[in-house]
Amino acid sequence: MNVNLTSKLEEMVKEKVATGLYNNASEVVREALRLREVRDRREHSPKEGQKDKVAGQ
């Protein structure tokens, strides 16, 4: 798979790799996607206070 990034995003990826926290651009993108997945799950799950309402309690 090939992904096209804006020059700004490409520079951001290069900077992350340059810090040494990531070995390559693929690692940066994978981490970003994992974080997005976590965020999506949190946004789409009922909040603690709303769970009781959803369950009818």
Rosetta constraint file for C-alpha pairs under 8 A:
AtomPair CA 5 CA 9 HARMONIC 5.83 0.50
AtomPair CA 5 CA 10 HARMONIC 5.75 0.50
AtomPair CA 6 CA 10 HARMONIC 6.12 0.50
AtomPair CA 7 CA 11 HARMONIC 6.09 0.50
AtomPair CA 8 CA 12 HARMONIC 6.29 0.50
AtomPair CA 9 CA 13 HARMONIC 6.23 0.50
AtomPair CA 10 CA 14 HARMONIC 6.26 0.50
AtomPair CA 11 CA 15 HARMONIC 6.13 0.50
AtomPair CA 12 CA 16 HARMONIC 6.31 0.50
AtomPair CA 13 CA 17 HARMONIC 6.35 0.50
AtomPair CA 13 CA 25 HARMONIC 6.07 0.50
AtomPair CA 13 CA 28 HARMONIC 6.44 0.50
AtomPair CA 13 CA 29 HARMONIC 7.85 0.50
AtomPair CA 14 CA 18 HARMONIC 6.09 0.50
AtomPair CA 14 CA 25 HARMONIC 6.99 0.50
AtomPair CA 15 CA 19 HARMONIC 6.44 0.50
AtomPair CA 16 CA 20 HARMONIC 7.26 0.50
AtomPair CA 16 CA 21 HARMONIC 6.82 0.50
AtomPair CA 16 CA 22 HARMONIC 6.63 0.50
AtomPair CA 16 CA 28 HARMONIC 7.08 0.50
AtomPair CA 17 CA 21 HARMONIC 6.37 0.50
AtomPair CA 17 CA 22 HARMONIC 4.90 0.50
AtomPair CA 17 CA 23 HARMONIC 6.03 0.50
AtomPair CA 17 CA 24 HARMONIC 5.75 0.50
AtomPair CA 17 CA 25 HARMONIC 6.59 0.50
AtomPair CA 17 CA 28 HARMONIC 7.38 0.50
AtomPair CA 18 CA 22 HARMONIC 7.83 0.50
AtomPair CA 22 CA 27 HARMONIC 5.98 0.50
AtomPair CA 22 CA 28 HARMONIC 6.36 0.50
AtomPair CA 23 CA 27 HARMONIC 6.70 0.50
AtomPair CA 24 CA 28 HARMONIC 6.90 0.50
AtomPair CA 25 CA 29 HARMONIC 6.33 0.50
AtomPair CA 26 CA 30 HARMONIC 6.05 0.50
AtomPair CA 27 CA 31 HARMONIC 6.13 0.50
AtomPair CA 28 CA 32 HARMONIC 6.22 0.50
AtomPair CA 29 CA 33 HARMONIC 6.17 0.50
AtomPair CA 30 CA 34 HARMONIC 6.16 0.50
AtomPair CA 31 CA 35 HARMONIC 6.18 0.50
AtomPair CA 32 CA 36 HARMONIC 6.20 0.50
AtomPair CA 33 CA 37 HARMONIC 6.14 0.50
AtomPair CA 34 CA 38 HARMONIC 6.38 0.50
AtomPair CA 35 CA 39 HARMONIC 6.23 0.50
AtomPair CA 36 CA 40 HARMONIC 6.06 0.50
AtomPair CA 37 CA 41 HARMONIC 6.22 0.50
AtomPair CA 38 CA 42 HARMONIC 6.30 0.50
AtomPair CA 39 CA 43 HARMONIC 6.16 0.50
AtomPair CA 40 CA 44 HARMONIC 6.14 0.50
AtomPair CA 41 CA 45 HARMONIC 6.08 0.50
AtomPair CA 46 CA 50 HARMONIC 5.87 0.50
AtomPair CA 46 CA 51 HARMONIC 5.77 0.50
AtomPair CA 47 CA 51 HARMONIC 6.21 0.50
AtomPair CA 48 CA 52 HARMONIC 7.67 0.50
AtomPair CA 49 CA 53 HARMONIC 7.54 0.50
AtomPair CA 50 CA 54 HARMONIC 6.21 0.50
AtomPair CA 51 CA 55 HARMONIC 6.14 0.50
AtomPair CA 52 CA 56 HARMONIC 6.17 0.50
AtomPair CA 52 CA 57 HARMONIC 5.09 0.50
AtomPair CA 53 CA 57 HARMONIC 5.62 0.50
